[in-house]
């Protein structure tokens, strides 16, 4: 049996004199299949269950003398009972969606990025992130020139997204080597074969540095050539005029 909460937790704080009195309501769905869904609403006061609504019975039930008097009023109020029937339909809708999601694997969305961390012994940290996948089991590994990297690798556990899906992040610390190929390999039930995501022969940060350096060098050469041409033109176009000697 699965128990899932699709509704917000209702909390009420009562303050009386020197002590605080705490009350809250818990709304949840309980199901074993899309056709077997039970909606429950429970009311607690200072951790004591006072009463609740069960969609199977279609009414509120009180468990203390005061609670019984209170739920008798609720059971005679058609507005409250109608609202609880609406909540039961919400449970059924969410349950159908949950079983649809759980019935087949969902491919992860994979993204590679780079970050810099202060104090790290390596100038670059690559991140391979997989989002919105199901089921939970997944394997993420790093490849350096086709061989699995086992050092300087850390990974999170599979983290719930809160919508039945999961995410995971794997980190590779490295000092870039020119020509080295870095890849992230992801294995999941939604893939027939493992998928490899190439970072490239040079990490993005290094590619940017090389691109900026090459642009600066090219720009410097252009200005230098322009200066040489201008100097030669001025020199060849100059006419020397002999100065007249003063008469003796």
N, C-alpha and C positions, 0 to 999 in steps of 0.2 A: 504493500500500500504506500502510495506517495502522498505526502502532505506538503502543500505549497501555499505560500501567501501571495495573493495577487492584489491585496488591498493594504492601504497604509495602516500602521499601528496607531490606534487612537489613545492618547495619553492625557490624563487630567491630573493636575497637582492641586491638592487641597491643603491650605495652610491654616492651622488652628493653634493659636497660642505659641508655645515654645517648640512644638513638634509639627512636622509636615506629614500629611496624609496623602498617600499616593494611590491613584486609581487609573486603570487603563483597560482598553478593549482590544481584543485580538480577533481579526477577521481572517479566515483561511478556507482553502479548498482542500478536500480530501478525496482522492480518487484512485481507482485501480484500472480503469479503462475509460474511454470517452463516454461510455454509456452509464458508468457507475460513478457519479459525482455527488458529493455531499458538501453543502456549504455550512460552516460553523461560525457563530459569533459568540465570543465569551467575554464576560465582564469580571474583572478582578479588582479587589480593593485591599490594599496592603498585603498583596500576594495571596489573598484568599479568593477563590472562585465563588462569586455570588450567584451567577446565573448565566444563561446563554440561550442562543437560538440554534436549533438543529433543523435543517431543511427536510430531513426525513420525517420528522414529527410535524413540521410546519408551524411551530409555536415556540415561545420562550418558556424556559423552565427555571425556577428559583430554587436555591439550595439553602437559604436561610429564611427565617421568618419575615424579616423586612424585605428580602429579595423577592419572596413569593408574592407579597402585597404589591411590589413594584411591577413584576412581570404580568400580574393579572391585569394591570392597567394597560400595559403594552399589547397584550393579546387581544384586548378589546378595541385597539386602535388600528383601523384598516390601513392607515398611511404607513405605519411601521411594518406591518406584515407585507404590504405591497412592495416596499423598499427591499425587504429581505428576499422576496421572490426575484426581484431584478438582479440582486447580487448572485443568486443561484444561477441565473442565465449567464452572467459574466463569468462565473466559474466554468461553466460548460464551454463557453467560447474559448477561454484561455486554455482549458484542458485539451480541446481538440487541436489547438495550435501546438501545444507542447508535444502531443503524440505524433503530430506530423513532422515536427523537427527531429524528434527522437527516433523516428522510423528509418531515417536515411542519413548518411554522413554528409557533412557540409564542408566544402573546400576552404582551407585557410587563405586569407589574403596576406601575402608575404611582402615585406618591405625592407630594404637594406639602407642603412644610413651610417654616418660617422659622427662621433662626438669626441670632445677633448675633456679630460679629467685632470684637475690640478693634482700634482703630486705623483702621477703615474710614471713608471719607469719607461713607458712607451709613449711616443708622440701621438699615436692614433688608437682609437677604440672603435671597432666596427660593430654595428648592432644589426642582428637579423631578427625581425619581429614578425610573428604570425598572429593574425587577428581573426575573430569570428569563425572559429572552426568547431566541429562536433564530429565524432565523440572526443572526449578529453585526451585520450592517448595520442601522443605525437612525439616525434624524434627529430631534433634539430642539431646538426653537426656542421663544423667548419672544415673546408678543404683548402690546403695550400699546395698549389701545383698538383692537384689531384689526390693528394694524400691527406688523411684525416688529421686535423690538428688536435692535440690532446693537452698541450700546455697553454697557459694564459687564456683559458676559456672558462667562462662562468655563465650560468643560465638560471633564469627564474623557474619556479614551478608553473604548471598550467593554472592560470588565474581566471576565475569566472568573470564574464562580462556583465552578468546580471540578467541576461536574456537567453539563457540556456546555452550560450556559446562560450568559448574560452579564448584566451590569448597567452602567448609565451614570448620571452625575449632572451636571446643568447648574445653574449658579448665576447669579442675576440680582441685582445690587446696585441699590438704588433708594431714593429719598426719597419716601415715600408721598404721593400727591396725592388729596384727597378726591374721590370719584366716579370715579377711574380704574379701569379694568378690566384685570386682569393675567391672562394665560392661558399655559398651556404646551401647545404643539402637538407631538404625537408621530407620526412616520411610520414604519411598519414593514411588512414583508412579510405579517405576520399580519392586518393591517388592510386592508379593501377601500378605505377612504378615511382620510385623516388624522384623528386624534382630538384634540379640544381639551379640556383640563382647566382649568376656571375656578378662579382663586384667589378671585375676588369683587371687588366694587367697592372694598372697603377691605381691606388685608392683615389677617391674623388678629390680629397684635400691636396694630394700631391699633384694630380692632374691640373688643378687650379693654379698651384704654385708654378708649375712648368709653363702653363699657358701665359700667366702674367709675366714670367721671366722672359719668355720668347717674344712677347709683344713689346716689352721694354727694350730688349736688345734690338729688335727690328726698328723701333722708333728712333733709337740712338743712332743706328747706321744711316737712316734717312737724313737726320739732321747733320750728321758728319759729312755725308756726301754733298749735301746742299751747301755746306760751309766751304768745302774744298772747291766746288764749281764756282761759287761766288768769288772766292779769292783769286782763282786763275783768270776769270774774266776781267776782274779789276786790274790785274797785273798786266795782261796783254793789251788792254785798251788804254794804258797810260802812256802819254808822249812826254819824253823828257825835253825840256827847253833849257839850252845852255844859258847860264847867267852871264851878263855883260861885265867886262872888266872895267874898273874905273880908269879914266884917262890919267896918264902920268904927267 
